[in-house]
Amino acid sequence: MSEPSQGEMMNHLPESNIQARSKISIVWIVPVVAILIGAWIGFKAWSEMGPKISITFKTADGLQAGKTKIKYKNVEIGVVQSIHINHKTDDVIVKAEMVNDVKSFLTDKTRFWVVRARINASGVSGLDTLLSGAYVGIDLSADGKQTRKFKGLEIPPVITGKIPGKHFVLHTKDLGSIERDVPIFYRKFSVGSVEDVKLNDDGESVTVKIFIKAPFDQWVNHTTKFWNASGVDFSLTSDGLDVDTESLVSLLIGGIAFETSDLSSDITQSKSNSKFILHASHADALKKYYTLGFHYILNFSESVRGLSVGAPVDFRGLQVGEVTEIALSYDVELNEITVPVTIMIDYGRLAMKGNTKDSQQIFETHKGRTEYFVKQGLRAQLQTGSLLTGQLYVSMDLFPDAKPATIDWSLEPPEFPTEPGTMAELKLHLSSILEKVDAMMTQVKELSYKLNHNLEPELSGTLKRAESTLVTIQDTLKNDSPLQQDLQIALREFTKAARSIRTLTDYLERHPESLIQGKKGD
């Protein structure tokens, strides 16, 4: 057999299966996995990163970048990252990072402030910051629009968190001792605090914002009166000296009190941010304002010292108005000085009885009522309300013997007739008495003159004769005078007679039978 050729042998060899080398090397797997892991970690860190905010303060006192915490109810929810100055506004901008959980609460209603050690009307706060350092406080609120820029409060808010209650706005002319944090009192209970005080743009009034906690806020309605209860209220009125204070706390730091005249269940409660007037005192809050009354002028010629604006106008003890103005007037033609006093009278305090046609015609207008009572003798008079304070008030009463008077309605306001006050009457009586005393003294002087000039000669002769008689009596009563000697002899004889009579009576007592038988011999 012939051997196969080399070509044939090549044809019978197995074919090799050669595959192309992969372009990705295994050495790249490790960095790829590392990149993926890093990306995942970065994405997770980014997704969990809290929002960044900026807060504007007037000063950065106590704040440190990277150290100062932001706390809500003493829980850390953020940290200050940087602090720098805004050279345009000269403010301090604090940038901080918050935890992601509070993202939905970062609204324009959220408030920031720096917590430091403070001493105010409500007490001492922030003492822990003396050791741990200041921190940024926050009052979270989900209400409002989302924002990342905030304006920090320079003073911590009085009310934080969702405390049930209502806010109210008070307006007053004078702030007095009221300031932030002072308490609000209701029947001596502390039920709230003053949140803020502000001088209005007009420069003539003050706005006081307060907060009243539940359930006390339900007792605020349109009949509620607020007044300044700071310190001790001394008032000199026509009723005397009035001393009023709310509590020891209000005496020291001030406060506001309120009361409500109508607490019925069907009355509507005042809504939050309702506006009220802050009265200067309790008495001022309780005083009735006669806005529906009618004005009159009272012209007094006597002194009105002790009468003040706001003094009551009484009719038989019931207040029917008040004094609104006191002036001074000089009549050139009459050469007379008077004191015009403007009063306001509320006819609503006068109840009418009877339903006759005549009464309806008379009393259907205030002019008719006024003219009718003036004809009956209604007059205004100054009276002393208190001898202690000397305060005066206007008294309205009927004087049947008063001179007839009419009202000129063309004047604005019309003049109401008056009667002299009790002090004026007393002065008139005193003047009359003094005139009578002067007349009597004149008569005494005339009598004394007549006695000195007409009776002096006769009295001189009488005195001389009396003196002569006294000399004669003196001469008669001398020891060596005959009358004196005769009197002494008579007295001695009378003594002897008396002694004999006494001896006789003694003998008769022992021997009564001698009156019949005679005296027996020894």
Helices and strands as residue ranges (DSSP letters): H 6-11, G 26-28, H 29-48, E 52-57, E 69-72, E 75-86, E 91-98, G 100-105, E 111-115, E 118-120, E 123-125, H 129-132, E 135-139, E 149-151, E 165-172, E 183-186, E 189-199, E 206-213, G 216-219, E 224-228, E 233-237, E 240-244, H 248-253, E 256-260, E 274-279, H 282-286, E 294-300, E 312-315, E 318-326, E 329-331, E 336-345, G 347-349, H 357-363, H 366-375, E 378-384, E 392-398, H 422-454, H 456-476, H 482-510, H 514-517
